[in-house]
C-alpha cells in the first residue's frame, strides 16, 4: 500500500503511481490499475502507462475525454476480464 502522504503526493499525481511500481518491482506496462474514479484511478495510472479498469458506480459524463481500457460494474467481473487481457 502506498500512502499519498508518504510520497507527499495524491492521486492522480504521477509520483504516487511511480512509487507503487517501484515498491512492487514491476513496469507500468505489466500493471493493471482498478478503481472507481475517472480522474484519480484512470487518468493518473494511464499517464504512467498502466492499463486501467474502471468500476462504474455512476454514469460516465458524456463530455469526458478520459477513457478507461475496460469498465466493470462489480469486482466479481474482474477475474474474467483479466484473463481476457492476457
PDB file of N, CA, C and O in Angstrom:
ATOM      1  N   UNK A   1       0.849  -1.166   0.000  1.00  0.00           N
ATOM      2  CA  UNK A   1       0.000   0.000   0.000  1.00  0.00           C
ATOM      3  C   UNK A   1       0.898   1.232   0.000  1.00  0.00           C
ATOM      4  O   UNK A   1       1.875   1.320   0.743  1.00  0.00           O
ATOM      5  N   UNK A   2       0.535   2.168  -0.849  1.00  0.00           N
ATOM      6  CA  UNK A   2       1.257   3.437  -0.899  1.00  0.00           C
ATOM      7  C   UNK A   2       0.327   4.515  -0.341  1.00  0.00           C
ATOM      8  O   UNK A   2      -0.799   4.678  -0.810  1.00  0.00           O
ATOM      9  N   UNK A   3       0.798   5.229   0.642  1.00  0.00           N
ATOM     10  CA  UNK A   3       0.032   6.311   1.252  1.00  0.00           C
ATOM     11  C   UNK A   3       0.511   7.618   0.627  1.00  0.00           C
ATOM     12  O   UNK A   3       1.711   7.893   0.589  1.00  0.00           O
ATOM     13  N   UNK A   4      -0.434   8.419   0.137  1.00  0.00           N
ATOM     14  CA  UNK A   4      -0.077   9.669  -0.521  1.00  0.00           C
ATOM     15  C   UNK A   4       0.832  10.547   0.315  1.00  0.00           C
ATOM     16  O   UNK A   4       1.758  11.161  -0.216  1.00  0.00           O
ATOM     17  N   UNK A   5       0.584  10.616   1.610  1.00  0.00           N
ATOM     18  CA  UNK A   5       1.406  11.450   2.484  1.00  0.00           C
ATOM     19  C   UNK A   5       2.851  10.987   2.563  1.00  0.00           C
ATOM     20  O   UNK A   5       3.754  11.790   2.796  1.00  0.00           O
ATOM     21  N   UNK A   6       3.070   9.685   2.370  1.00  0.00           N
ATOM     22  CA  UNK A   6       4.431   9.146   2.442  1.00  0.00           C
ATOM     23  C   UNK A   6       5.287   9.618   1.272  1.00  0.00           C
ATOM     24  O   UNK A   6       6.505   9.740   1.403  1.00  0.00           O
ATOM     25  N   UNK A   7       4.663   9.881   0.137  1.00  0.00           N
ATOM     26  CA  UNK A   7       5.404  10.381  -1.024  1.00  0.00           C
ATOM     27  C   UNK A   7       5.070  11.844  -1.298  1.00  0.00           C
ATOM     28  O   UNK A   7       5.495  12.419  -2.300  1.00  0.00           O
ATOM     29  N   UNK A   8       4.299  12.433  -0.386  1.00  0.00           N
ATOM     30  CA  UNK A   8       3.907  13.840  -0.469  1.00  0.00           C
ATOM     31  C   UNK A   8       3.168  14.166  -1.763  1.00  0.00           C
ATOM     32  O   UNK A   8       3.320  15.254  -2.319  1.00  0.00           O
ATOM     33  N   UNK A   9       2.372  13.219  -2.233  1.00  0.00           N
ATOM     34  CA  UNK A   9       1.568  13.389  -3.446  1.00  0.00           C
ATOM     35  C   UNK A   9       0.250  12.656  -3.277  1.00  0.00           C
ATOM     36  O   UNK A   9       0.135  11.736  -2.467  1.00  0.00           O
ATOM     37  N   UNK A  10      -0.740  13.073  -4.048  1.00  0.00           N
ATOM     38  CA  UNK A  10      -2.043  12.404  -4.053  1.00  0.00           C
ATOM     39  C   UNK A  10      -2.377  11.993  -5.481  1.00  0.00           C
ATOM     40  O   UNK A  10      -1.845  12.554  -6.439  1.00  0.00           O
ATOM     41  N   UNK A  11      -3.257  11.017  -5.614  1.00  0.00           N
ATOM     42  CA  UNK A  11      -3.729  10.661  -6.953  1.00  0.00           C
ATOM     43  C   UNK A  11      -4.417  11.887  -7.543  1.00  0.00           C
ATOM     44  O   UNK A  11      -5.125  12.583  -6.815  1.00  0.00           O
ATOM     45  N   UNK A  12      -4.246  12.170  -8.777  1.00  0.00           N
ATOM     46  CA  UNK A  12      -3.664  11.403  -9.869  1.00  0.00           C
ATOM     47  C   UNK A  12      -2.197  11.719 -10.166  1.00  0.00           C
ATOM     48  O   UNK A  12      -1.737  11.452 -11.276  1.00  0.00           O
ATOM     49  N   UNK A  13      -1.463  12.268  -9.227  1.00  0.00           N
ATOM     50  CA  UNK A  13      -0.060  12.621  -9.432  1.00  0.00           C
ATOM     51  C   UNK A  13       0.763  11.407  -9.870  1.00  0.00           C
ATOM     52  O   UNK A  13       0.601  10.310  -9.337  1.00  0.00           O
ATOM     53  N   UNK A  14       1.632  11.618 -10.834  1.00  0.00           N
ATOM     54  CA  UNK A  14       2.473  10.533 -11.347  1.00  0.00           C
ATOM     55  C   UNK A  14       3.334   9.895 -10.263  1.00  0.00           C
ATOM     56  O   UNK A  14       3.557   8.684 -10.270  1.00  0.00           O
ATOM     57  N   UNK A  15       3.812  10.709  -9.338  1.00  0.00           N
ATOM     58  CA  UNK A  15       4.753  10.217  -8.330  1.00  0.00           C
ATOM     59  C   UNK A  15       4.172   9.092  -7.466  1.00  0.00           C
ATOM     60  O   UNK A  15       4.888   8.160  -7.099  1.00  0.00           O
ATOM     61  N   UNK A  16       2.914   9.172  -7.151  1.00  0.00           N
ATOM     62  CA  UNK A  16       2.329   8.135  -6.298  1.00  0.00           C
ATOM     63  C   UNK A  16       2.244   6.802  -7.036  1.00  0.00           C
ATOM     64  O   UNK A  16       2.457   5.745  -6.441  1.00  0.00           O
ATOM     65  N   UNK A  17       1.938   6.850  -8.316  1.00  0.00           N
ATOM     66  CA  UNK A  17       1.877   5.617  -9.099  1.00  0.00           C
ATOM     67  C   UNK A  17       3.279   5.056  -9.351  1.00  0.00           C
ATOM     68  O   UNK A  17       3.488   3.843  -9.315  1.00  0.00           O
ATOM     69  N   UNK A  18       4.227   5.946  -9.603  1.00  0.00           N
ATOM     70  CA  UNK A  18       5.609   5.503  -9.796  1.00  0.00           C
ATOM     71  C   UNK A  18       6.150   4.862  -8.523  1.00  0.00           C
ATOM     72  O   UNK A  18       6.881   3.874  -8.592  1.00  0.00           O
ATOM     73  N   UNK A  19       5.800   5.411  -7.365  1.00  0.00           N
ATOM     74  CA  UNK A  19       6.236   4.826  -6.095  1.00  0.00           C
ATOM     75  C   UNK A  19       5.662   3.412  -5.938  1.00  0.00           C
ATOM     76  O   UNK A  19       6.361   2.505  -5.488  1.00  0.00           O
ATOM     77  N   UNK A  20       4.404   3.231  -6.307  1.00  0.00           N
ATOM     78  CA  UNK A  20       3.793   1.901  -6.229  1.00  0.00           C
ATOM     79  C   UNK A  20       4.482   0.905  -7.143  1.00  0.00           C
ATOM     80  O   UNK A  20       4.727  -0.235  -6.748  1.00  0.00           O
ATOM     81  N   UNK A  21       4.794   1.322  -8.351  1.00  0.00           N
ATOM     82  CA  UNK A  21       5.501   0.439  -9.290  1.00  0.00           C
ATOM     83  C   UNK A  21       6.865   0.048  -8.747  1.00  0.00           C
ATOM     84  O   UNK A  21       7.285  -1.103  -8.860  1.00  0.00           O
ATOM     85  N   UNK A  22       7.551   1.018  -8.158  1.00  0.00           N
ATOM     86  CA  UNK A  22       8.879   0.742  -7.607  1.00  0.00           C
ATOM     87  C   UNK A  22       8.804  -0.266  -6.464  1.00  0.00           C
ATOM     88  O   UNK A  22       9.600  -1.203  -6.406  1.00  0.00           O
ATOM     89  N   UNK A  23       7.850  -0.072  -5.559  1.00  0.00           N
ATOM     90  CA  UNK A  23       7.691  -0.991  -4.430  1.00  0.00           C
ATOM     91  C   UNK A  23       7.376  -2.407  -4.916  1.00  0.00           C
ATOM     92  O   UNK A  23       7.891  -3.386  -4.376  1.00  0.00           O
ATOM     93  N   UNK A  24       6.532  -2.503  -5.934  1.00  0.00           N
ATOM     94  CA  UNK A  24       6.153  -3.821  -6.462  1.00  0.00           C
ATOM     95  C   UNK A  24       7.218  -4.416  -7.373  1.00  0.00           C
ATOM     96  O   UNK A  24       7.227  -5.622  -7.618  1.00  0.00           O
ATOM     97  N   UNK A  25       8.112  -3.575  -7.874  1.00  0.00           N
ATOM     98  CA  UNK A  25       9.153  -4.057  -8.770  1.00  0.00           C
ATOM     99  C   UNK A  25       8.617  -4.481 -10.129  1.00  0.00           C
ATOM    100  O   UNK A  25       9.082  -5.459 -10.715  1.00  0.00           O
ATOM    101  N   UNK A  26       7.624  -3.729 -10.629  1.00  0.00           N
ATOM    102  CA  UNK A  26       7.027  -4.049 -11.924  1.00  0.00           C
ATOM    103  C   UNK A  26       7.043  -2.820 -12.824  1.00  0.00           C
ATOM    104  O   UNK A  26       7.186  -1.689 -12.361  1.00  0.00           O
ATOM    105  N   UNK A  27       6.894  -3.072 -14.121  1.00  0.00           N
ATOM    106  CA  UNK A  27       6.794  -1.993 -15.090  1.00  0.00           C
ATOM    107  C   UNK A  27       5.333  -1.577 -15.208  1.00  0.00           C
ATOM    108  O   UNK A  27       4.430  -2.380 -14.973  1.00  0.00           O
ATOM    109  N   UNK A  28       5.109  -0.328 -15.571  1.00  0.00           N
ATOM    110  CA  UNK A  28       3.739   0.158 -15.764  1.00  0.00           C
ATOM    111  C   UNK A  28       3.008  -0.671 -16.810  1.00  0.00           C
ATOM    112  O   UNK A  28       1.818  -0.948 -16.661  1.00  0.00           O
ATOM    113  N   UNK A  29       3.705  -1.067 -17.856  1.00  0.00           N
ATOM    114  CA  UNK A  29       3.083  -1.848 -18.934  1.00  0.00           C
ATOM    115  C   UNK A  29       2.659  -3.243 -18.485  1.00  0.00           C
ATOM    116  O   UNK A  29       1.896  -3.910 -19.184  1.00  0.00           O
ATOM    117  N   UNK A  30       3.140  -3.689 -17.337  1.00  0.00           N
ATOM    118  CA  UNK A  30       2.782  -5.004 -16.793  1.00  0.00           C
ATOM    119  C   UNK A  30       1.683  -4.913 -15.745  1.00  0.00           C
ATOM    120  O   UNK A  30       1.324  -5.914 -15.124  1.00  0.00           O
ATOM    121  N   UNK A  31       1.147  -3.705 -15.549  1.00  0.00           N
ATOM    122  CA  UNK A  31       0.273  -3.436 -14.414  1.00  0.00           C
ATOM    123  C   UNK A  31      -1.125  -3.044 -14.850  1.00  0.00           C
ATOM    124  O   UNK A  31      -1.311  -2.333 -15.837  1.00  0.00           O
ATOM    125  N   UNK A  32      -2.108  -3.521 -14.093  1.00  0.00           N
ATOM    126  CA  UNK A  32      -3.500  -3.109 -14.286  1.00  0.00           C
ATOM    127  C   UNK A  32      -3.943  -2.412 -13.010  1.00  0.00           C
ATOM    128  O   UNK A  32      -3.816  -2.959 -11.915  1.00  0.00           O
ATOM    129  N   UNK A  33      -4.465  -1.201 -13.161  1.00  0.00           N
ATOM    130  CA  UNK A  33      -4.951  -0.440 -12.019  1.00  0.00           C
ATOM    131  C   UNK A  33      -6.476  -0.433 -12.061  1.00  0.00           C
ATOM    132  O   UNK A  33      -7.073  -0.104 -13.086  1.00  0.00           O
ATOM    133  N   UNK A  34      -7.093  -0.793 -10.956  1.00  0.00           N
ATOM    134  CA  UNK A  34      -8.551  -0.872 -10.860  1.00  0.00           C
ATOM    135  C   UNK A  34      -9.031   0.151  -9.847  1.00  0.00           C
ATOM    136  O   UNK A  34      -8.510   0.226  -8.734  1.00  0.00           O
ATOM    137  N   UNK A  35     -10.020   0.937 -10.232  1.00  0.00           N
ATOM    138  CA  UNK A  35     -10.565   1.924  -9.310  1.00  0.00           C
ATOM    139  C   UNK A  35     -11.893   2.462  -9.795  1.00  0.00           C
ATOM    140  O   UNK A  35     -12.399   2.052 -10.840  1.00  0.00           O
ATOM    141  N   UNK A  36     -12.460   3.392  -9.025  1.00  0.00           N
ATOM    142  CA  UNK A  36     -13.796   3.884  -9.351  1.00  0.00           C
ATOM    143  C   UNK A  36     -13.849   5.379  -9.672  1.00  0.00           C
ATOM    144  O   UNK A  36     -14.936   5.953  -9.745  1.00  0.00           O
ATOM    145  N   UNK A  37     -12.703   6.011  -9.862  1.00  0.00           N
ATOM    146  CA  UNK A  37     -12.666   7.436 -10.178  1.00  0.00           C
ATOM    147  C   UNK A  37     -11.977   7.651 -11.521  1.00  0.00           C
ATOM    148  O   UNK A  37     -10.850   7.205 -11.732  1.00  0.00           O
ATOM    149  N   UNK A  38     -12.676   8.346 -12.432  1.00  0.00           N
ATOM    150  CA  UNK A  38     -12.064   8.613 -13.736  1.00  0.00           C
ATOM    151  C   UNK A  38     -10.760   9.387 -13.601  1.00  0.00           C
ATOM    152  O   UNK A  38      -9.764   9.031 -14.230  1.00  0.00           O
ATOM    153  N   UNK A  39     -10.754  10.419 -12.806  1.00  0.00           N
ATOM    154  CA  UNK A  39      -9.561  11.250 -12.687  1.00  0.00           C
ATOM    155  C   UNK A  39      -8.455  10.551 -11.905  1.00  0.00           C
ATOM    156  O   UNK A  39      -7.327  10.446 -12.387  1.00  0.00           O
ATOM    157  N   UNK A  40      -8.767  10.078 -10.715  1.00  0.00           N
ATOM    158  CA  UNK A  40      -7.743   9.504  -9.843  1.00  0.00           C
ATOM    159  C   UNK A  40      -7.295   8.108 -10.269  1.00  0.00           C
ATOM    160  O   UNK A  40      -6.109   7.785 -10.189  1.00  0.00           O
ATOM    161  N   UNK A  41      -8.228   7.289 -10.717  1.00  0.00           N
ATOM    162  CA  UNK A  41      -7.943   5.868 -10.935  1.00  0.00           C
ATOM    163  C   UNK A  41      -7.843   5.469 -12.402  1.00  0.00           C
ATOM    164  O   UNK A  41      -7.537   4.317 -12.708  1.00  0.00           O
ATOM    165  N   UNK A  42      -8.092   6.395 -13.302  1.00  0.00           N
ATOM    166  CA  UNK A  42      -7.934   6.113 -14.732  1.00  0.00           C
ATOM    167  C   UNK A  42      -6.888   7.053 -15.326  1.00  0.00           C
ATOM    168  O   UNK A  42      -5.877   6.600 -15.862  1.00  0.00           O
ATOM    169  N   UNK A  43      -7.127   8.343 -15.233  1.00  0.00           N
ATOM    170  CA  UNK A  43      -6.204   9.301 -15.833  1.00  0.00           C
ATOM    171  C   UNK A  43      -4.802   9.204 -15.232  1.00  0.00           C
ATOM    172  O   UNK A  43      -3.814   9.183 -15.966  1.00  0.00           O
ATOM    173  N   UNK A  44      -4.713   9.145 -13.916  1.00  0.00           N
ATOM    174  CA  UNK A  44      -3.405   9.060 -13.259  1.00  0.00           C
ATOM    175  C   UNK A  44      -2.598   7.850 -13.693  1.00  0.00           C
ATOM    176  O   UNK A  44      -1.471   8.013 -14.161  1.00  0.00           O
ATOM    177  N   UNK A  45      -3.135   6.635 -13.556  1.00  0.00           N
ATOM    178  CA  UNK A  45      -2.369   5.454 -13.961  1.00  0.00           C
ATOM    179  C   UNK A  45      -2.074   5.409 -15.464  1.00  0.00           C
ATOM    180  O   UNK A  45      -1.012   4.940 -15.872  1.00  0.00           O
ATOM    181  N   UNK A  46      -3.003   5.890 -16.282  1.00  0.00           N
ATOM    182  CA  UNK A  46      -2.738   5.904 -17.726  1.00  0.00           C
ATOM    183  C   UNK A  46      -1.576   6.826 -18.053  1.00  0.00           C
ATOM    184  O   UNK A  46      -0.825   6.569 -18.994  1.00  0.00           O
ATOM    185  N   UNK A  47      -1.422   7.889 -17.293  1.00  0.00           N
ATOM    186  CA  UNK A  47      -0.324   8.831 -17.539  1.00  0.00           C
ATOM    187  C   UNK A  47       1.045   8.197 -17.318  1.00  0.00           C
ATOM    188  O   UNK A  47       2.041   8.700 -17.837  1.00  0.00           O
ATOM    189  N   UNK A  48       1.115   7.103 -16.558  1.00  0.00           N
ATOM    190  CA  UNK A  48       2.396   6.402 -16.382  1.00  0.00           C
ATOM    191  C   UNK A  48       2.456   5.123 -17.207  1.00  0.00           C
ATOM    192  O   UNK A  48       3.455   4.406 -17.155  1.00  0.00           O
ATOM    193  N   UNK A  49       1.405   4.826 -17.967  1.00  0.00           N
ATOM    194  CA  UNK A  49       1.436   3.677 -18.866  1.00  0.00           C
ATOM    195  C   UNK A  49       0.751   2.423 -18.373  1.00  0.00           C
ATOM    196  O   UNK A  49       0.933   1.354 -18.956  1.00  0.00           O
ATOM    197  N   UNK A  50      -0.037   2.526 -17.308  1.00  0.00           N
ATOM    198  CA  UNK A  50      -0.762   1.354 -16.798  1.00  0.00           C
ATOM    199  C   UNK A  50      -2.059   1.143 -17.577  1.00  0.00           C
ATOM    200  O   UNK A  50      -2.652   2.094 -18.088  1.00  0.00           O
ATOM    201  N   UNK A  51      -2.486  -0.103 -17.660  1.00  0.00           N
ATOM    202  CA  UNK A  51      -3.824  -0.433 -18.139  1.00  0.00           C
ATOM    203  C   UNK A  51      -4.795  -0.104 -17.015  1.00  0.00           C
ATOM    204  O   UNK A  51      -4.479  -0.314 -15.844  1.00  0.00           O
ATOM    205  N   UNK A  52      -5.970   0.409 -17.357  1.00  0.00           N
ATOM    206  CA  UNK A  52      -6.917   0.810 -16.319  1.00  0.00           C
ATOM    207  C   UNK A  52      -8.271   0.137 -16.499  1.00  0.00           C
ATOM    208  O   UNK A  52      -8.758  -0.050 -17.614  1.00  0.00           O
ATOM    209  N   UNK A  53      -8.854  -0.217 -15.371  1.00  0.00           N
ATOM    210  CA  UNK A  53     -10.205  -0.765 -15.331  1.00  0.00           C
ATOM    211  C   UNK A  53     -11.003   0.089 -14.367  1.00  0.00           C
ATOM    212  O   UNK A  53     -10.626   0.262 -13.208  1.00  0.00           O
ATOM    213  N   UNK A  54     -12.113   0.620 -14.862  1.00  0.00           N
ATOM    214  CA  UNK A  54     -12.985   1.449 -14.045  1.00  0.00           C
ATOM    215  C   UNK A  54     -14.132   0.611 -13.499  1.00  0.00           C
ATOM    216  O   UNK A  54     -14.805  -0.099 -14.247  1.00  0.00           O
ATOM    217  N   UNK A  55     -14.348   0.698 -12.198  1.00  0.00           N
ATOM    218  CA  UNK A  55     -15.543   0.119 -11.591  1.00  0.00           C
ATOM    219  C   UNK A  55     -16.606   1.207 -11.686  1.00  0.00           C
ATOM    220  O   UNK A  55     -16.537   2.213 -10.980  1.00  0.00           O
ATOM    221  N   UNK A  56     -17.574   1.005 -12.547  1.00  0.00           N
ATOM    222  CA  UNK A  56     -18.581   2.036 -12.823  1.00  0.00           C
ATOM    223  C   UNK A  56     -19.646   2.036 -11.739  1.00  0.00           C
ATOM    224  O   UNK A  56     -20.425   1.092 -11.607  1.00  0.00           O
ATOM    225  N   UNK A  57     -19.662   3.106 -10.974  1.00  0.00           N
ATOM    226  CA  UNK A  57     -20.639   3.249  -9.896  1.00  0.00           C
ATOM    227  C   UNK A  57     -21.712   4.267 -10.249  1.00  0.00           C
ATOM    228  O   UNK A  57     -22.753   4.332  -9.595  1.00  0.00           O
ATOM    229  N   UNK A  58     -21.461   5.054 -11.274  1.00  0.00           N
ATOM    230  CA  UNK A  58     -22.409   6.066 -11.728  1.00  0.00           C
ATOM    231  C   UNK A  58     -22.200   6.235 -13.230  1.00  0.00           C
ATOM    232  O   UNK A  58     -21.158   5.839 -13.752  1.00  0.00           O
ATOM    233  N   UNK A  59     -23.170   6.814 -13.930  1.00  0.00           N
ATOM    234  CA  UNK A  59     -22.989   7.037 -15.371  1.00  0.00           C
ATOM    235  C   UNK A  59     -21.762   7.907 -15.641  1.00  0.00           C
ATOM    236  O   UNK A  59     -21.470   8.832 -14.884  1.00  0.00           O
ATOM    237  N   UNK A  60     -21.054   7.603 -16.717  1.00  0.00           N
ATOM    238  CA  UNK A  60     -19.898   8.406 -17.090  1.00  0.00           C
ATOM    239  C   UNK A  60     -20.366   9.726 -17.692  1.00  0.00           C
ATOM    240  O   UNK A  60     -21.362   9.755 -18.415  1.00  0.00           O
ATOM    241  N   UNK A  61     -19.666  10.811 -17.405  1.00  0.00           N
ATOM    242  CA  UNK A  61     -20.020  12.085 -18.024  1.00  0.00           C
ATOM    243  C   UNK A  61     -19.872  11.985 -19.541  1.00  0.00           C
ATOM    244  O   UNK A  61     -18.898  11.423 -20.043  1.00  0.00           O
ATOM    245  N   UNK A  62     -20.833  12.528 -20.256  1.00  0.00           N
ATOM    246  CA  UNK A  62     -20.798  12.441 -21.719  1.00  0.00           C
ATOM    247  C   UNK A  62     -19.642  13.214 -22.324  1.00  0.00           C
ATOM    248  O   UNK A  62     -19.165  12.864 -23.404  1.00  0.00           O
ATOM    249  N   UNK A  63     -19.187  14.252 -21.655  1.00  0.00           N
ATOM    250  CA  UNK A  63     -18.143  15.110 -22.205  1.00  0.00           C
ATOM    251  C   UNK A  63     -16.730  14.720 -21.774  1.00  0.00           C
ATOM    252  O   UNK A  63     -15.785  15.466 -22.033  1.00  0.00           O
ATOM    253  N   UNK A  64     -16.568  13.578 -21.131  1.00  0.00           N
ATOM    254  CA  UNK A  64     -15.241  13.215 -20.632  1.00  0.00           C
ATOM    255  C   UNK A  64     -14.330  12.747 -21.767  1.00  0.00           C
ATOM    256  O   UNK A  64     -14.757  12.060 -22.695  1.00  0.00           O
ATOM    257  N   UNK A  65     -13.086  13.137 -21.661  1.00  0.00           N
ATOM    258  CA  UNK A  65     -12.067  12.664 -22.597  1.00  0.00           C
ATOM    259  C   UNK A  65     -11.277  11.515 -21.988  1.00  0.00           C
ATOM    260  O   UNK A  65     -10.474  10.873 -22.665  1.00  0.00           O
ATOM    261  N   UNK A  66     -11.508  11.263 -20.719  1.00  0.00           N
ATOM    262  CA  UNK A  66     -10.813  10.186 -20.013  1.00  0.00           C
ATOM    263  C   UNK A  66     -11.546   8.879 -20.287  1.00  0.00           C
ATOM    264  O   UNK A  66     -12.730   8.748 -19.977  1.00  0.00           O
ATOM    265  N   UNK A  67     -10.846   7.924 -20.862  1.00  0.00           N
ATOM    266  CA  UNK A  67     -11.457   6.646 -21.214  1.00  0.00           C
ATOM    267  C   UNK A  67     -10.655   5.500 -20.611  1.00  0.00           C
ATOM    268  O   UNK A  67      -9.480   5.336 -20.939  1.00  0.00           O
ATOM    269  N   UNK A  68     -11.261   4.708 -19.740  1.00  0.00           N
ATOM    270  CA  UNK A  68     -10.562   3.538 -19.202  1.00  0.00           C
ATOM    271  C   UNK A  68     -10.380   2.487 -20.291  1.00  0.00           C
ATOM    272  O   UNK A  68     -11.060   2.515 -21.316  1.00  0.00           O
ATOM    273  N   UNK A  69      -9.466   1.571 -20.060  1.00  0.00           N
ATOM    274  CA  UNK A  69      -9.258   0.477 -21.006  1.00  0.00           C
ATOM    275  C   UNK A  69     -10.403  -0.523 -20.954  1.00  0.00           C
ATOM    276  O   UNK A  69     -10.693  -1.197 -21.943  1.00  0.00           O
ATOM    277  N   UNK A  70     -11.048  -0.617 -19.807  1.00  0.00           N
ATOM    278  CA  UNK A  70     -12.200  -1.506 -19.639  1.00  0.00           C
ATOM    279  C   UNK A  70     -13.067  -0.959 -18.502  1.00  0.00           C
ATOM    280  O   UNK A  70     -12.601  -0.206 -17.648  1.00  0.00           O
ATOM    281  N   UNK A  71     -14.331  -1.356 -18.519  1.00  0.00           N
ATOM    282  CA  UNK A  71     -15.279  -0.944 -17.481  1.00  0.00           C
ATOM    283  C   UNK A  71     -15.987  -2.176 -16.947  1.00  0.00           C
ATOM    284  O   UNK A  71     -16.443  -3.026 -17.712  1.00  0.00           O
ATOM    285  N   UNK A  72     -16.074  -2.264 -15.632  1.00  0.00           N
ATOM    286  CA  UNK A  72     -16.853  -3.313 -14.983  1.00  0.00           C
ATOM    287  C   UNK A  72     -17.817  -2.642 -14.015  1.00  0.00           C
ATOM    288  O   UNK A  72     -17.637  -1.482 -13.645  1.00  0.00           O
ATOM    289  N   UNK A  73     -18.841  -3.384 -13.610  1.00  0.00           N
ATOM    290  CA  UNK A  73     -19.779  -2.843 -12.629  1.00  0.00           C
ATOM    291  C   UNK A  73     -19.579  -3.460 -11.252  1.00  0.00           C
ATOM    292  O   UNK A  73     -19.952  -2.870 -10.238  1.00  0.00           O
ATOM    293  N   UNK A  74     -18.984  -4.659 -11.222  1.00  0.00           N
ATOM    294  CA  UNK A  74     -18.757  -5.364  -9.953  1.00  0.00           C
ATOM    295  C   UNK A  74     -17.385  -6.037  -9.994  1.00  0.00           C
ATOM    296  O   UNK A  74     -16.921  -6.471 -11.049  1.00  0.00           O
ATOM    297  N   UNK A  75     -16.753  -6.112  -8.837  1.00  0.00           N
ATOM    298  CA  UNK A  75     -15.430  -6.743  -8.762  1.00  0.00           C
ATOM    299  C   UNK A  75     -15.447  -8.204  -9.177  1.00  0.00           C
ATOM    300  O   UNK A  75     -14.423  -8.729  -9.616  1.00  0.00           O
ATOM    301  N   UNK A  76     -16.589  -8.874  -9.049  1.00  0.00           N
ATOM    302  CA  UNK A  76     -16.619 -10.287  -9.438  1.00  0.00           C
ATOM    303  C   UNK A  76     -16.435 -10.470 -10.946  1.00  0.00           C
ATOM    304  O   UNK A  76     -16.233 -11.594 -11.405  1.00  0.00           O
ATOM    305  N   UNK A  77     -16.502  -9.390 -11.720  1.00  0.00           N
ATOM    306  CA  UNK A  77     -16.246  -9.440 -13.157  1.00  0.00           C
ATOM    307  C   UNK A  77     -14.744  -9.392 -13.469  1.00  0.00           C
ATOM    308  O   UNK A  77     -14.328  -9.697 -14.587  1.00  0.00           O
ATOM    309  N   UNK A  78     -13.950  -9.014 -12.491  1.00  0.00           N
ATOM    310  CA  UNK A  78     -12.532  -8.765 -12.718  1.00  0.00           C
ATOM    311  C   UNK A  78     -11.737  -9.987 -13.161  1.00  0.00           C
ATOM    312  O   UNK A  78     -10.973  -9.871 -14.119  1.00  0.00           O
ATOM    313  N   UNK A  79     -11.866 -11.158 -12.525  1.00  0.00           N
ATOM    314  CA  UNK A  79     -11.047 -12.296 -12.966  1.00  0.00           C
ATOM    315  C   UNK A  79     -11.227 -12.656 -14.437  1.00  0.00           C
ATOM    316  O   UNK A  79     -10.244 -12.929 -15.125  1.00  0.00           O
ATOM    317  N   UNK A  80     -12.452 -12.661 -14.925  1.00  0.00           N
ATOM    318  CA  UNK A  80     -12.712 -12.982 -16.320  1.00  0.00           C
ATOM    319  C   UNK A  80     -12.092 -11.937 -17.246  1.00  0.00           C
ATOM    320  O   UNK A  80     -11.507 -12.276 -18.275  1.00  0.00           O
ATOM    321  N   UNK A  81     -12.226 -10.667 -16.874  1.00  0.00           N
ATOM    322  CA  UNK A  81     -11.653  -9.589 -17.683  1.00  0.00           C
ATOM    323  C   UNK A  81     -10.135  -9.672 -17.709  1.00  0.00           C
ATOM    324  O   UNK A  81      -9.526  -9.518 -18.768  1.00  0.00           O
ATOM    325  N   UNK A  82      -9.520  -9.911 -16.569  1.00  0.00           N
ATOM    326  CA  UNK A  82      -8.054 -10.021 -16.524  1.00  0.00           C
ATOM    327  C   UNK A  82      -7.572 -11.189 -17.370  1.00  0.00           C
ATOM    328  O   UNK A  82      -6.543 -11.085 -18.037  1.00  0.00           O
ATOM    329  N   UNK A  83      -8.299 -12.293 -17.351  1.00  0.00           N
ATOM    330  CA  UNK A  83      -7.922 -13.449 -18.182  1.00  0.00           C
ATOM    331  C   UNK A  83      -7.989 -13.075 -19.664  1.00  0.00           C
ATOM    332  O   UNK A  83      -7.151 -13.505 -20.457  1.00  0.00           O
ATOM    333  N   UNK A  84      -8.985 -12.280 -20.029  1.00  0.00           N
ATOM    334  CA  UNK A  84      -9.135 -11.863 -21.419  1.00  0.00           C
ATOM    335  C   UNK A  84      -8.050 -10.880 -21.849  1.00  0.00           C
ATOM    336  O   UNK A  84      -7.708 -10.821 -23.030  1.00  0.00           O
ATOM    337  N   UNK A  85      -7.506 -10.113 -20.913  1.00  0.00           N
ATOM    338  CA  UNK A  85      -6.474  -9.138 -21.225  1.00  0.00           C
ATOM    339  C   UNK A  85      -5.102  -9.759 -21.471  1.00  0.00           C
ATOM    340  O   UNK A  85      -4.217  -9.110 -22.029  1.00  0.00           O
ATOM    341  N   UNK A  86      -4.925 -11.002 -21.061  1.00  0.00           N
ATOM    342  CA  UNK A  86      -3.605 -11.655 -21.198  1.00  0.00           C
ATOM    343  C   UNK A  86      -3.215 -11.844 -22.631  1.00  0.00           C
ATOM    344  O   UNK A  86      -2.141 -12.375 -22.913  1.00  0.00           O
TER     345      UNK A  86
END
